[in-house]
């Protein structure tokens, strides 16, 4: 693992802790309780994809939440910069995590297979 990869992973783990703090400080009930499942930074750490848990939201609520998250992206960037003392923070792109659904489906399939055996 190179020194650059170590720095990127460190930033990702810090952002995974700080972004929920920033979200919880907002007055919008649609987004202040969202759970961050993963943060993936680009190579230069100038962009970051933030994956959120969607298990408690309807598809319409998901769309509204993403729209609101795009609006408050600058606030979240400033929160991250000020709380860590950074000169700049990544530009955030928010998405809902589909991985959790795939894992649940796979587990259900394995249960069905083991039940038939």
Secondary structure, DSSP 8 states (H G I E B T S, - for coil): --HHHHHHHHHHHHHHHHHHHHHHTSS-TTTTT--EEEEEE-TTSSEEEEEE--TT--HHHHHHHHHHHHHTHHHHHHHHHHHHT-S---EEEEEE--HHHHHHHHHHHHHHHHHH-
